């Protein structure tokens, strides 16, 4: 099956910049997958995200969305319908004074019939757990609630791919948890999700984890496999989830525990099994 997203030899330079922000990136993303892209500020991860729905166009190479080249202008609208984007600051994406009007904004501008807009708005708000707030004023909502409304606004366009560019960066821990629960819901519904983040814990349950540094992909694999490379990550000044850090210290002390038990329950079971084995 053809990947829904394909990046071929993608290189990108910002105007006036000497060094390329992205350097010869080759990646594919399968339909229905959940990929997290992790890296420091300046690693190129947000620049890469903006190429996935033609906000930025390659300096060299190409990006294909369902086979459509982002550099070909006639494909711009279908590409934007296929790949929706959610950014760091929900206030920059919310345009209406009532939640349901905001979610309806994009499909209205696409000329969608009014009864279909109503159905899409209700479905999107239910998906993100904000249906009961449909007649609230967005500015009265919490940060996490605003971000969920912003996600609903993108979902109302019925994209096949959702790209989230550090959607929790401006949120407190409760807001981050709200947004990540929403991401898990979308994943179960078969939406292709690409999550750009610098929070290690947000990567634990993804199918695939990509590490970026200096405009390049430096690691690519399953989260358990990537996070078990503790020394490599720390050499790049990246940390690992606390669960892995605990297991790593136990391994250094000579205890036989795996490094790929990422969530709290799996970590506890790994330690319990080690103690039981004596």
N, C-alpha and C positions, 0 to 999 in steps of 0.2 A: 504493500500500500504506500502511495506517495505521501511523504510527510506534509503536514499542513503548513509548516514553516521551514524554509531552507535558506541558509546563509552560505554563500559561496565566495570564498576569498574576500570577505568583506573588510575593506580598509576605509577609514574615515578620518579626515582632517578638518578641524574647524578653521574658518577663514583667518588668516594671519598667524596661525599656529605652526610651529616648526615640526614638532613630533606628532605623529598620527595618534588620535585618541583611541582608534581601534586598528589592530594590525592583523590582517589576513585571517579573519575568523571564519571557520567552517563548522557549522552546526546544523542539525536538523531537529525538529520537534514533532513528535507523533501526535495524531489527533487523540484527545482525551487524556493526555499526559499532564502531570503536575511537576513542573520544573522550577527549582529555586536557583537564582543567580546571586552569589554572595561575593562581596569584595569591599575594600576600603573606598572612601570617597576618592574619586579620581582614577579608579580602576577601569572605568569604561562601561560599567554595567548599565547605568542609566542611558548613556549614549547608544548602547546596543538596543535597549528597550525601545527607544524612539525610532529605530529603524524598522521595527516590526509592523508598524502601520503607517509608514511613509511620512512621519513627522520630519525625519532626516533621511536623506538619500545618500547612498554610498559614493565615496570619492573613487573607489575602485571596487570591483567585484559586483555582486548583485544579491538582492533579497527577494525571494519568491514566496508569495502567500497564496496557497492553493494553486500554485503554478503561475500566478500573476506577478509580473516584475514590478516592484514598487516604483521604479524609475520611469515607467510608461504611464503618462498622464491619464489615458483613457481608463486605467484600472483604479484610479485613486478612490472613487466612491465605493466600488465593491470591496476594495481592500479595507477601507475604514469601516464598512459594515461587517466585515469578517473578523477584524481585530479591534476590540475595544480597549481603551486605556484608562486607568485610574491613577491619579498622581498623589503626591505627598499631602498636599493641602486641599481638603474637601471644599473649603470656602471658595477656591478658585474654580470649582466645577459646578457649584450650586448657583443657579441663575434666577430662580423663582421664589416667591414669598410663601408658597405653600408646598409641602413635600410632594404631593401627587402631581402638582403642576410642573415641578422640576423634573420628575421622572418622565413626564409626558413630553417634555420639550424636544428631545431629539427625534422621537418618532413623528411628532407633528411636523418638524422641519423636513422629514423625509417623505411627507405626503401620505402617511399611513392613515387608513380610514378610521373614523372616530371610535367605532365600536371595538375595533382591533386595538386601538391605543388603550382604551379602557381595560381590555383584557390583559394587555402586556404590562400596564402599570400595576394592576392588582397582583399579577403573577410575580413581577420583579420584587415588589415590596414584601410579599409573603416569603419569597426565597431568602431575602436578607433579614427577615424578622422585624420589618418596620411597617407592616400593614396597619397596625393600630395607630400609628403616628401619621397616617396619610394626609390628615388635614391640619397638622401642626405647622408652625413656622420653623423653617430650618435653623434660624439663628438662635432658637431656644433649645436646640438639641445639644447633647454632649458631643465631643470630638469623634468618639467611636460611632455614635448614631449618625452623625453627618457623613462619615466615610461610608457607612452602609447605604445611605441614600445616594451618594455619588456612585457607588457600585450598581445600585438599582437603576440609576439613570442610564448607565452603559448597558446593563442587561436588557433594558426595554428595546434596544436596537437589535436584540437577538444575535449577538456575535458568536462565532464559533470558538474564538480565542479571547481570553481576558488577560491583559498584561497589567500588572499592578506594580507601579514604580515607587518603591518604599512607601506603601500606603499607611504604615503604622509609625512612620518616623516622627510625627508630631503628636502622637497619642500617648496617654499614660498606660500602665500595664493592663488596666481593665479594658480600655479602648482597644488595645492591641489584641486582647483575647477575643473581643467581639468580632473584630475584622477577620481574625484567623478562623473562627468558627464558621463565618460566612464563606471563606475560601474553601474550607473542608466540605461544606454543603454543595458548592458549585462543582467541586471535584467529583463528588459522588453522582452528580447529575450528568457527568460526561463532558463538561466544559473543559477545553484545553486551557490550563492556567500556567502563566509564566510570572513568577514572583521575584521581584528585585528587592533585596533586603541586605541589611548588615546585622540583623539579629539572628544569632546561631539557632536559637530555639524554634524560630519560624520555619526552619529547614528540615526539622526532624522527620516530619511525616510526608515529605514530598517523594515522588518516584525517583527523581534525579537531582543531583546537586552539581552546579557548575561554579567553580571558583575562578574569579578574574583578578588579574593584577597587571598594571601597566599596559592596558589595552589588549591583553591576550588572555585566552583560556589556559589556565595552568593546571587545573584538575577538573575531571568530569566523570561522575559515576554515581553509585547509590550513596545516600547519606551515611549509612553505617560504614561503608568502605572509605569514604572521604574523611570522616571525622576520626577514624582509627589511625590516620596518619598525623598524629598529634605533633610530632617534632617538626614535620614539614610545614604544617599550618602555623605553628608558633614562630618558625623561622621567617614567615611572611607577616608576622605580627597579627595573625588571626588566632582567635581562641577557639575552643571547642565547648559544646554544652557541658554544664556542670556534672551531669551524669558520667560523661566520658572522662572528664578530668578526675573524678573520684576513682573510676576504674583504672585509669592510667597510673595513678599513684599507688593503687593496690598492686598493679602489675610490677611496678618498680620495686615494691617491697617483697616481690617473689611470689605473689599469690596468683593462682591460675584463674583469671577472669577475662571474659571477652571485652573488647573495646567498642563493639558495635551495638551495645544495649543502650539506645538513645533516650527513651522516655523513662520517667521515674519508676514505673512499675517493672519494666524490663530490667532496669539497673538493680532494683531491690531483689528481683528473682535471681539474677546472676550472682549477687553477693550471697544470698541465702543458699543457693546450690553449692557455692564454693565452701561455705561454712559446714554444710551438711556432709560434704565429701571429706571434711576433716583437714 
